[in-house]
Every structure is written in structure tokens, then in C-alpha cells.
Amino acid sequence: MLSTDTDTQEFVHPRLGQEVTAIGGHYVFGKEIRWPFQGREILYFVGYAVLDSTCCGVGGCAYVLVAGFIRKWKYKKNDNDCPVSQIELIQARLDQQQIRNSIQKKEMVYQVTFN
């Protein structure tokens, strides 16, 4: 992600279904969602992580990454041919809490993080 100012960022869309190796296992984003919220549109991703190469055992979880409010939708591609959108960060705590509660109910996940 490349910063354009303090409130907006260029957000590189992850490839859905592509396993990404991490230090303790791997993660995958399975869904990309555009979702209305108070007259605007939010971009979020549903994924899962599997911890299978740690010394502490095996585990996993489903989660959501909220990229932010969509400003420009997939307006260009990066060098790896991935779409890039301009996103406004969601910084207001009240908005984050309302969004988190709604997404937790909709997606049946506990962990909802904000970009």
C-alpha cells in the first residue's frame, strides 16, 4: 500500500484464494466485499489463517480485514497486475465499532481488523 495523504491510501487488492506463507503458517483471502455503510461503501476481505508451523501446536481462525471507504474502485493495476483502489481509512472509533459489530454478525467471525 502506498500512502497518498493522511486519510487515503492506494490499496493493492490481494489475490483471492491464493495461499500466502507467513512465519507460523499461511493465510488466504476468500471473499472481497463491497458493503454500504451510512451512504458510503466499505471494502473488506474475509479470510482464514492456519497456524501449522509453530512450536506451540496447530490452530487457525477466520477473520475480516476492513480496507476502508472506497474512493476510487480498481482504477489501475500495479506491476504484478493486481488491481489498486483508492481507500479512505476508517479512523472514527464509533464507525469502527458499528462496522465491527455488523460484520461479526454477517460473516460469523470474531476478529475484525482495520487497515
N, CA, C and O atoms as a GROMACS GRO file, in nm:
protein
  460
    1MET      N    1   0.083  -0.116   0.000
    1MET     CA    2   0.000   0.000   0.000
    1MET      C    3   0.088   0.124   0.000
    1MET      O    4   0.187   0.130   0.073
    2LEU      N    5   0.053   0.220  -0.081
    2LEU     CA    6   0.128   0.344  -0.092
    2LEU      C    7   0.045   0.456  -0.035
    2LEU      O    8  -0.072   0.470  -0.070
    3SER      N    9   0.101   0.536   0.052
    3SER     CA   10   0.027   0.645   0.112
    3SER      C   11   0.018   0.763   0.016
    3SER      O   12   0.117   0.801  -0.045
    4THR      N   13  -0.103   0.821   0.004
    4THR     CA   14  -0.121   0.939  -0.080
    4THR      C   15  -0.144   1.064   0.005
    4THR      O   16  -0.107   1.173  -0.038
    5ASP      N   17  -0.202   1.051   0.121
    5ASP     CA   18  -0.211   1.155   0.223
    5ASP      C   19  -0.248   1.087   0.353
    5ASP      O   20  -0.248   0.964   0.360
    6THR      N   21  -0.280   1.164   0.457
    6THR     CA   22  -0.301   1.102   0.588
    6THR      C   23  -0.430   1.020   0.596
    6THR      O   24  -0.438   0.929   0.679
    7ASP      N   25  -0.531   1.051   0.513
    7ASP     CA   26  -0.659   0.982   0.522
    7ASP      C   27  -0.683   0.880   0.412
    7ASP      O   28  -0.769   0.793   0.427
    8THR      N   29  -0.610   0.888   0.302
    8THR     CA   30  -0.633   0.796   0.192
    8THR      C   31  -0.506   0.718   0.160
    8THR      O   32  -0.394   0.763   0.187
    9GLN      N   33  -0.526   0.601   0.103
    9GLN     CA   34  -0.415   0.515   0.062
    9GLN      C   35  -0.451   0.446  -0.068
    9GLN      O   36  -0.568   0.424  -0.099
   10GLU      N   37  -0.348   0.412  -0.142
   10GLU     CA   38  -0.367   0.321  -0.253
   10GLU      C   39  -0.362   0.181  -0.195
   10GLU      O   40  -0.264   0.144  -0.130
   11PHE      N   41  -0.467   0.104  -0.217
   11PHE     CA   42  -0.479  -0.029  -0.160
   11PHE      C   43  -0.468  -0.133  -0.271
   11PHE      O   44  -0.547  -0.134  -0.364
   12VAL      N   45  -0.370  -0.220  -0.259
   12VAL     CA   46  -0.350  -0.328  -0.356
   12VAL      C   47  -0.437  -0.446  -0.315
   12VAL      O   48  -0.423  -0.499  -0.205
   13HIS      N   49  -0.528  -0.485  -0.403
   13HIS     CA   50  -0.619  -0.596  -0.373
   13HIS      C   51  -0.542  -0.728  -0.371
   13HIS      O   52  -0.467  -0.757  -0.463
   14PRO      N   53  -0.561  -0.806  -0.264
   14PRO     CA   54  -0.496  -0.938  -0.262
   14PRO      C   55  -0.564  -1.032  -0.361
   14PRO      O   56  -0.681  -1.014  -0.394
   15ARG      N   57  -0.491  -1.130  -0.406
   15ARG     CA   58  -0.549  -1.231  -0.496
   15ARG      C   59  -0.632  -1.329  -0.412
   15ARG      O   60  -0.580  -1.391  -0.318
   16LEU      N   61  -0.757  -1.341  -0.446
   16LEU     CA   62  -0.846  -1.430  -0.371
   16LEU      C   63  -0.807  -1.576  -0.396
   16LEU      O   64  -0.774  -1.615  -0.508
   17GLY      N   65  -0.811  -1.654  -0.288
   17GLY     CA   66  -0.782  -1.796  -0.299
   17GLY      C   67  -0.634  -1.830  -0.304
   17GLY      O   68  -0.597  -1.947  -0.309
   18GLN      N   69  -0.548  -1.730  -0.304
   18GLN     CA   70  -0.404  -1.755  -0.310
   18GLN      C   71  -0.346  -1.765  -0.169
   18GLN      O   72  -0.356  -1.672  -0.090
   19GLU      N   73  -0.285  -1.878  -0.142
   19GLU     CA   74  -0.224  -1.901  -0.011
   19GLU      C   75  -0.097  -1.818   0.002
   19GLU      O   76  -0.011  -1.818  -0.087
   20VAL      N   77  -0.086  -1.746   0.115
   20VAL     CA   78   0.032  -1.665   0.144
   20VAL      C   79   0.101  -1.725   0.265
   20VAL      O   80   0.041  -1.737   0.372
   21THR      N   81   0.226  -1.762   0.249
   21THR     CA   82   0.302  -1.821   0.359
   21THR      C   83   0.346  -1.712   0.455
   21THR      O   84   0.397  -1.607   0.416
   22ALA      N   85   0.324  -1.740   0.583
   22ALA     CA   86   0.364  -1.648   0.689
   22ALA      C   87   0.455  -1.723   0.786
   22ALA      O   88   0.478  -1.842   0.769
   23ILE      N   89   0.505  -1.654   0.886
   23ILE     CA   90   0.606  -1.713   0.973
   23ILE      C   91   0.554  -1.837   1.048
   23ILE      O   92   0.632  -1.930   1.072
   24GLY      N   93   0.427  -1.840   1.087
   24GLY     CA   94   0.377  -1.954   1.163
   24GLY      C   95   0.281  -2.043   1.086
   24GLY      O   96   0.225  -2.137   1.143
   25GLY      N   97   0.261  -2.015   0.958
   25GLY     CA   98   0.166  -2.094   0.880
   25GLY      C   99   0.134  -2.025   0.749
   25GLY      O  100   0.224  -1.988   0.674
   26HIS      N  101   0.005  -2.007   0.722
   26HIS     CA  102  -0.036  -1.939   0.599
   26HIS      C  103  -0.173  -1.875   0.618
   26HIS      O  104  -0.246  -1.906   0.712
   27TYR      N  105  -0.206  -1.784   0.526
   27TYR     CA  106  -0.338  -1.725   0.526
   27TYR      C  107  -0.389  -1.712   0.383
   27TYR      O  108  -0.311  -1.712   0.288
   28VAL      N  109  -0.522  -1.701   0.371
   28VAL     CA  110  -0.588  -1.693   0.241
   28VAL      C  111  -0.707  -1.598   0.255
   28VAL      O  112  -0.783  -1.606   0.351
   29PHE      N  113  -0.722  -1.509   0.158
   29PHE     CA  114  -0.844  -1.430   0.149
   29PHE      C  115  -0.938  -1.500   0.052
   29PHE      O  116  -0.898  -1.532  -0.060
   30GLY      N  117  -1.062  -1.524   0.095
   30GLY     CA  118  -1.156  -1.597   0.013
   30GLY      C  119  -1.265  -1.512  -0.048
   30GLY      O  120  -1.321  -1.548  -0.152
   31LYS      N  121  -1.297  -1.397   0.014
   31LYS     CA  122  -1.404  -1.312  -0.038
   31LYS      C  123  -1.362  -1.165  -0.031
   31LYS      O  124  -1.295  -1.122   0.063
   32GLU      N  125  -1.402  -1.091  -0.133
   32GLU     CA  126  -1.386  -0.946  -0.137
   32GLU      C  127  -1.526  -0.887  -0.139
   32GLU      O  128  -1.607  -0.921  -0.226
   33ILE      N  129  -1.556  -0.799  -0.045
   33ILE     CA  130  -1.692  -0.748  -0.029
   33ILE      C  131  -1.693  -0.596  -0.037
   33ILE      O  132  -1.613  -0.528   0.027
   34ARG      N  133  -1.785  -0.543  -0.118
   34ARG     CA  134  -1.818  -0.401  -0.118
   34ARG      C  135  -1.950  -0.389  -0.043
   34ARG      O  136  -2.049  -0.454  -0.080
   35TRP      N  137  -1.952  -0.307   0.062
   35TRP     CA  138  -2.066  -0.309   0.153
   35TRP      C  139  -2.109  -0.168   0.187
   35TRP      O  140  -2.025  -0.088   0.227
   36PRO      N  141  -2.239  -0.133   0.174
   36PRO     CA  142  -2.285   0.002   0.204
   36PRO      C  143  -2.284   0.030   0.355
   36PRO      O  144  -2.318  -0.057   0.436
   37PHE      N  145  -2.245   0.152   0.390
   37PHE     CA  146  -2.245   0.196   0.530
   37PHE      C  147  -2.266   0.347   0.533
   37PHE      O  148  -2.180   0.423   0.488
   38GLN      N  149  -2.379   0.389   0.585
   38GLN     CA  150  -2.412   0.530   0.604
   38GLN      C  151  -2.387   0.615   0.478
   38GLN      O  152  -2.322   0.719   0.484
   39GLY      N  153  -2.438   0.568   0.365
   39GLY     CA  154  -2.427   0.643   0.242
   39GLY      C  155  -2.293   0.632   0.170
   39GLY      O  156  -2.272   0.696   0.067
   40ARG      N  157  -2.204   0.550   0.222
   40ARG     CA  158  -2.074   0.527   0.159
   40ARG      C  159  -2.058   0.378   0.137
   40ARG      O  160  -2.147   0.300   0.170
   41GLU      N  161  -1.944   0.339   0.081
   41GLU     CA  162  -1.920   0.198   0.055
   41GLU      C  163  -1.786   0.156   0.116
   41GLU      O  164  -1.684   0.223   0.099
   42ILE      N  165  -1.790   0.045   0.188
   42ILE     CA  166  -1.672  -0.011   0.255
   42ILE      C  167  -1.618  -0.127   0.172
   42ILE      O  168  -1.694  -0.200   0.110
   43LEU      N  169  -1.486  -0.142   0.171
   43LEU     CA  170  -1.422  -0.259   0.112
   43LEU      C  171  -1.365  -0.343   0.225
   43LEU      O  172  -1.289  -0.294   0.308
   44TYR      N  173  -1.405  -0.471   0.227
   44TYR     CA  174  -1.344  -0.562   0.325
   44TYR      C  175  -1.322  -0.699   0.264
   44TYR      O  176  -1.380  -0.735   0.162
   45PHE      N  177  -1.235  -0.775   0.330
   45PHE     CA  178  -1.195  -0.908   0.284
   45PHE      C  179  -1.216  -1.008   0.396
   45PHE      O  180  -1.184  -0.981   0.512
   46VAL      N  181  -1.269  -1.125   0.361
   46VAL     CA  182  -1.287  -1.235   0.456
   46VAL      C  183  -1.180  -1.339   0.424
   46VAL      O  184  -1.161  -1.378   0.309
   47GLY      N  185  -1.112  -1.383   0.529
   47GLY     CA  186  -1.007  -1.481   0.509
   47GLY      C  187  -0.994  -1.576   0.626
   47GLY      O  188  -1.071  -1.570   0.722
   48TYR      N  189  -0.897  -1.661   0.616
   48TYR     CA  190  -0.867  -1.750   0.727
   48TYR      C  191  -0.715  -1.766   0.738
   48TYR      O  192  -0.642  -1.752   0.639
   49ALA      N  193  -0.671  -1.795   0.857
   49ALA     CA  194  -0.530  -1.820   0.883
   49ALA      C  195  -0.517  -1.957   0.946
   49ALA      O  196  -0.601  -1.998   1.026
   50VAL      N  197  -0.411  -2.027   0.910
   50VAL     CA  198  -0.380  -2.157   0.967
   50VAL      C  199  -0.240  -2.150   1.026
   50VAL      O  200  -0.144  -2.118   0.956
   51LEU      N  201  -0.230  -2.181   1.152
   51LEU     CA  202  -0.100  -2.185   1.220
   51LEU      C  203  -0.061  -2.332   1.229
   51LEU      O  204  -0.108  -2.404   1.316
   52ASP      N  205   0.027  -2.374   1.139
   52ASP     CA  206   0.063  -2.515   1.134
   52ASP      C  207   0.213  -2.538   1.132
   52ASP      O  208   0.259  -2.651   1.116
   53SER      N  209   0.290  -2.432   1.148
   53SER     CA  210   0.436  -2.449   1.151
   53SER      C  211   0.497  -2.375   1.270
   53SER      O  212   0.607  -2.321   1.262
   54THR      N  213   0.424  -2.376   1.380
   54THR     CA  214   0.475  -2.314   1.503
   54THR      C  215   0.517  -2.422   1.601
   54THR      O  216   0.482  -2.539   1.586
   55CYS      N  217   0.592  -2.381   1.700
   55CYS     CA  218   0.636  -2.476   1.802
   55CYS      C  219   0.526  -2.504   1.904
   55CYS      O  220   0.538  -2.596   1.985
   56CYS      N  221   0.420  -2.424   1.901
   56CYS     CA  222   0.316  -2.432   2.005
   56CYS      C  223   0.195  -2.515   1.967
   56CYS      O  224   0.101  -2.525   2.045
   57GLY      N  225   0.195  -2.576   1.850
   57GLY     CA  226   0.081  -2.656   1.808
   57GLY      C  227   0.014  -2.600   1.686
   57GLY      O  228   0.067  -2.511   1.618
   58VAL      N  229  -0.104  -2.652   1.658
   58VAL     CA  230  -0.178  -2.617   1.537
   58VAL      C  231  -0.303  -2.541   1.576
   58VAL      O  232  -0.364  -2.568   1.679
   59GLY      N  233  -0.342  -2.445   1.493
   59GLY     CA  234  -0.464  -2.369   1.517
   59GLY      C  235  -0.501  -2.290   1.394
   59GLY      O  236  -0.437  -2.300   1.290
   60GLY      N  237  -0.606  -2.212   1.408
   60GLY     CA  238  -0.649  -2.131   1.296
   60GLY      C  239  -0.764  -2.042   1.334
   60GLY      O  240  -0.821  -2.056   1.443
   61CYS      N  241  -0.798  -1.950   1.245
   61CYS     CA  242  -0.912  -1.863   1.270
   61CYS      C  243  -0.959  -1.802   1.139
   61CYS      O  244  -0.885  -1.792   1.041
   62ALA      N  245  -1.085  -1.761   1.139
   62ALA     CA  246  -1.140  -1.682   1.030
   62ALA      C  247  -1.134  -1.537   1.075
   62ALA      O  248  -1.143  -1.509   1.194
   63TYR      N  249  -1.120  -1.445   0.980
   63TYR     CA  250  -1.109  -1.304   1.017
   63TYR      C  251  -1.153  -1.217   0.900
   63TYR      O  252  -1.172  -1.264   0.788
   64VAL      N  253  -1.169  -1.088   0.930
   64VAL     CA  254  -1.202  -0.988   0.829
   64VAL      C  255  -1.102  -0.875   0.838
   64VAL      O  256  -1.069  -0.829   0.947
   65LEU      N  257  -1.055  -0.831   0.723
   65LEU     CA  258  -0.972  -0.712   0.712
   65LEU      C  259  -1.056  -0.605   0.642
   65LEU      O  260  -1.096  -0.622   0.527
   66VAL      N  261  -1.081  -0.495   0.713
   66VAL     CA  262  -1.154  -0.383   0.655
   66VAL      C  263  -1.052  -0.287   0.598
   66VAL      O  264  -0.973  -0.226   0.671
   67ALA      N  265  -1.052  -0.273   0.465
   67ALA     CA  266  -0.956  -0.183   0.400
   67ALA      C  267  -0.992  -0.037   0.425
   67ALA      O  268  -0.905   0.044   0.456
   68GLY      N  269  -1.121  -0.004   0.412
   68GLY     CA  270  -1.166   0.133   0.435
   68GLY      C  271  -1.281   0.170   0.344
   68GLY      O  272  -1.341   0.083   0.280
   69PHE      N  273  -1.311   0.301   0.338
   69PHE     CA  274  -1.414   0.352   0.248
   69PHE      C  275  -1.356   0.360   0.108
   69PHE      O  276  -1.243   0.406   0.089
   70ILE      N  277  -1.432   0.317   0.009
   70ILE     CA  278  -1.386   0.321  -0.130
   70ILE      C  279  -1.397   0.463  -0.183
   70ILE      O  280  -1.504   0.524  -0.177
   71ARG      N  281  -1.287   0.515  -0.234
   71ARG     CA  282  -1.285   0.645  -0.301
   71ARG      C  283  -1.283   0.627  -0.452
   71ARG      O  284  -1.362   0.689  -0.524
   72LYS      N  285  -1.191   0.542  -0.502
   72LYS     CA  286  -1.181   0.507  -0.644
   72LYS      C  287  -1.167   0.357  -0.653
   72LYS      O  288  -1.077   0.299  -0.593
   73TRP      N  289  -1.255   0.293  -0.728
   73TRP     CA  290  -1.260   0.147  -0.736
   73TRP      C  291  -1.172   0.095  -0.849
   73TRP      O  292  -1.194   0.127  -0.966
   74LYS      N  293  -1.072   0.015  -0.813
   74LYS     CA  294  -0.985  -0.055  -0.909
   74LYS      C  295  -0.952   0.033  -1.030
   74LYS      O  296  -0.978  -0.004  -1.144
   75TYR      N  297  -0.893   0.148  -1.002
   75TYR     CA  298  -0.868   0.246  -1.107
   75TYR      C  299  -0.735   0.225  -1.180
   75TYR      O  300  -0.707   0.293  -1.279
   76LYS      N  301  -0.654   0.131  -1.132
   76LYS     CA  302  -0.530   0.099  -1.202
   76LYS      C  303  -0.483  -0.038  -1.155
   76LYS      O  304  -0.543  -0.099  -1.067
   77LYS      N  305  -0.373  -0.085  -1.215
   77LYS     CA  306  -0.309  -0.211  -1.173
   77LYS      C  307  -0.165  -0.182  -1.138
   77LYS      O  308  -0.103  -0.090  -1.192
   78ASN      N  309  -0.111  -0.262  -1.045
   78ASN     CA  310   0.029  -0.245  -1.008
   78ASN      C  311   0.118  -0.329  -1.099
   78ASN      O  312   0.070  -0.388  -1.196
   79ASP      N  313   0.247  -0.334  -1.068
   79ASP     CA  314   0.343  -0.407  -1.151
   79ASP      C  315   0.317  -0.558  -1.155
   79ASP      O  316   0.361  -0.626  -1.248
   80ASN      N  317   0.246  -0.609  -1.055
   80ASN     CA  318   0.213  -0.753  -1.050
   80ASN      C  319   0.074  -0.782  -1.106
   80ASN      O  320   0.021  -0.891  -1.086
   81ASP      N  321   0.016  -0.685  -1.176
   81ASP     CA  322  -0.115  -0.698  -1.239
   81ASP      C  323  -0.229  -0.712  -1.137
   81ASP      O  324  -0.335  -0.766  -1.170
   82CYS      N  325  -0.208  -0.663  -1.015
   82CYS     CA  326  -0.313  -0.663  -0.914
   82CYS      C  327  -0.387  -0.530  -0.919
   82CYS      O  328  -0.323  -0.425  -0.935
   83PRO      N  329  -0.520  -0.531  -0.904
   83PRO     CA  330  -0.595  -0.405  -0.904
   83PRO      C  331  -0.561  -0.320  -0.782
   83PRO      O  332  -0.529  -0.372  -0.675
   84VAL      N  333  -0.570  -0.189  -0.801
   84VAL     CA  334  -0.543  -0.092  -0.695
   84VAL      C  335  -0.664  -0.001  -0.683
   84VAL      O  336  -0.713   0.051  -0.784
   85SER      N  337  -0.713   0.018  -0.561
   85SER     CA  338  -0.822   0.112  -0.534
   85SER      C  339  -0.771   0.220  -0.440
   85SER      O  340  -0.677   0.198  -0.364
   86GLN      N  341  -0.833   0.336  -0.448
   86GLN     CA  342  -0.802   0.440  -0.350
   86GLN      C  343  -0.901   0.427  -0.236
   86GLN      O  344  -1.023   0.424  -0.257
   87ILE      N  345  -0.849   0.418  -0.115
   87ILE     CA  346  -0.926   0.389   0.005
   87ILE      C  347  -0.907   0.501   0.107
   87ILE      O  348  -0.796   0.552   0.126
   88GLU      N  349  -1.017   0.538   0.172
   88GLU     CA  350  -1.010   0.631   0.285
   88GLU      C  351  -1.013   0.549   0.413
   88GLU      O  352  -1.104   0.468   0.434
   89LEU      N  353  -0.915   0.568   0.497
   89LEU     CA  354  -0.906   0.493   0.622
   89LEU      C  355  -1.026   0.525   0.712
   89LEU      O  356  -1.075   0.638   0.713
   90ILE      N  357  -1.070   0.426   0.786
   90ILE     CA  358  -1.180   0.444   0.881
   90ILE      C  359  -1.118   0.462   1.018
   90ILE      O  360  -1.075   0.365   1.081
   91GLN      N  361  -1.112   0.585   1.064
   91GLN     CA  362  -1.042   0.616   1.188
   91GLN      C  363  -1.135   0.645   1.305
   91GLN      O  364  -1.093   0.633   1.420
   92ALA      N  365  -1.260   0.681   1.279
   92ALA     CA  366  -1.354   0.714   1.387
   92ALA      C  367  -1.388   0.586   1.465
   92ALA      O  368  -1.435   0.488   1.407
   93ARG      N  369  -1.365   0.589   1.594
   93ARG     CA  370  -1.389   0.472   1.679
   93ARG      C  371  -1.535   0.424   1.674
   93ARG      O  372  -1.561   0.304   1.672
   94LEU      N  373  -1.629   0.518   1.673
   94LEU     CA  374  -1.770   0.480   1.669
   94LEU      C  375  -1.803   0.408   1.539
   94LEU      O  376  -1.872   0.306   1.541
   95ASP      N  377  -1.754   0.460   1.426
   95ASP     CA  378  -1.774   0.392   1.297
   95ASP      C  379  -1.711   0.253   1.300
   95ASP      O  380  -1.773   0.156   1.255
   96GLN      N  381  -1.590   0.242   1.352
   96GLN     CA  382  -1.524   0.112   1.359
   96GLN      C  383  -1.606   0.013   1.441
   96GLN      O  384  -1.622  -0.103   1.401
   97GLN      N  385  -1.659   0.058   1.554
   97GLN     CA  386  -1.736  -0.032   1.640
   97GLN      C  387  -1.865  -0.077   1.573
   97GLN      O  388  -1.900  -0.195   1.580
   98GLN      N  389  -1.935   0.016   1.506
   98GLN     CA  390  -2.059  -0.020   1.436
   98GLN      C  391  -2.029  -0.117   1.322
   98GLN      O  392  -2.101  -0.215   1.302
   99ILE      N  393  -1.925  -0.089   1.247
   99ILE     CA  394  -1.887  -0.176   1.136
   99ILE      C  395  -1.844  -0.313   1.188
   99ILE      O  396  -1.887  -0.416   1.134
  100ARG      N  397  -1.762  -0.316   1.291
  100ARG     CA  398  -1.716  -0.442   1.350
  100ARG      C  399  -1.836  -0.527   1.394
  100ARG      O  400  -1.843  -0.646   1.360
  101ASN      N  401  -1.929  -0.468   1.468
  101ASN     CA  402  -2.046  -0.542   1.516
  101ASN      C  403  -2.128  -0.599   1.402
  101ASN      O  404  -2.171  -0.714   1.407
  102SER      N  405  -2.152  -0.519   1.298
  102SER     CA  406  -2.231  -0.564   1.184
  102SER      C  407  -2.161  -0.676   1.108
  102SER      O  408  -2.225  -0.775   1.071
  103ILE      N  409  -2.032  -0.661   1.084
  103ILE     CA  410  -1.957  -0.764   1.010
  103ILE      C  411  -1.948  -0.894   1.089
  103ILE      O  412  -1.958  -1.002   1.032
  104GLN      N  413  -1.928  -0.884   1.221
  104GLN     CA  414  -1.921  -1.004   1.303
  104GLN      C  415  -2.050  -1.085   1.290
  104GLN      O  416  -2.047  -1.208   1.283
  105LYS      N  417  -2.163  -1.017   1.289
  105LYS     CA  418  -2.291  -1.087   1.275
  105LYS      C  419  -2.308  -1.143   1.134
  105LYS      O  420  -2.352  -1.257   1.117
  106LYS      N  421  -2.271  -1.064   1.034
  106LYS     CA  422  -2.291  -1.104   0.894
  106LYS      C  423  -2.199  -1.218   0.853
  106LYS      O  424  -2.242  -1.312   0.786
  107GLU      N  425  -2.072  -1.211   0.892
  107GLU     CA  426  -1.971  -1.307   0.846
  107GLU      C  427  -1.941  -1.418   0.947
  107GLU      O  428  -1.867  -1.512   0.915
  108MET      N  429  -1.998  -1.410   1.066
  108MET     CA  430  -1.975  -1.510   1.171
  108MET      C  431  -1.827  -1.525   1.205
  108MET      O  432  -1.775  -1.636   1.216
  109VAL      N  433  -1.759  -1.412   1.221
  109VAL     CA  434  -1.619  -1.410   1.261
  109VAL      C  435  -1.607  -1.326   1.387
  109VAL      O  436  -1.691  -1.241   1.415
  110TYR      N  437  -1.503  -1.352   1.463
  110TYR     CA  438  -1.478  -1.272   1.583
  110TYR      C  439  -1.380  -1.159   1.553
  110TYR      O  440  -1.400  -1.045   1.595
  111GLN      N  441  -1.275  -1.191   1.480
  111GLN     CA  442  -1.168  -1.094   1.456
  111GLN      C  443  -1.197  -1.007   1.334
  111GLN      O  444  -1.207  -1.056   1.222
  112VAL      N  445  -1.211  -0.877   1.357
  112VAL     CA  446  -1.231  -0.777   1.252
  112VAL      C  447  -1.126  -0.668   1.275
  112VAL      O  448  -1.129  -0.600   1.377
  113THR      N  449  -1.035  -0.653   1.179
  113THR     CA  450  -0.929  -0.554   1.192
  113THR      C  451  -0.945  -0.448   1.083
  113THR      O  452  -1.005  -0.471   0.978
  114PHE      N  453  -0.889  -0.331   1.112
  114PHE     CA  454  -0.898  -0.218   1.021
  114PHE      C  455  -0.759  -0.186   0.969
  114PHE      O  456  -0.660  -0.189   1.043
  115ASN      N  457  -0.753  -0.156   0.840
  115ASN     CA  458  -0.629  -0.121   0.771
  115ASN      C  459  -0.568   0.002   0.834
  115ASN      O  460  -0.462   0.048   0.790
   0.00000   0.00000   0.00000
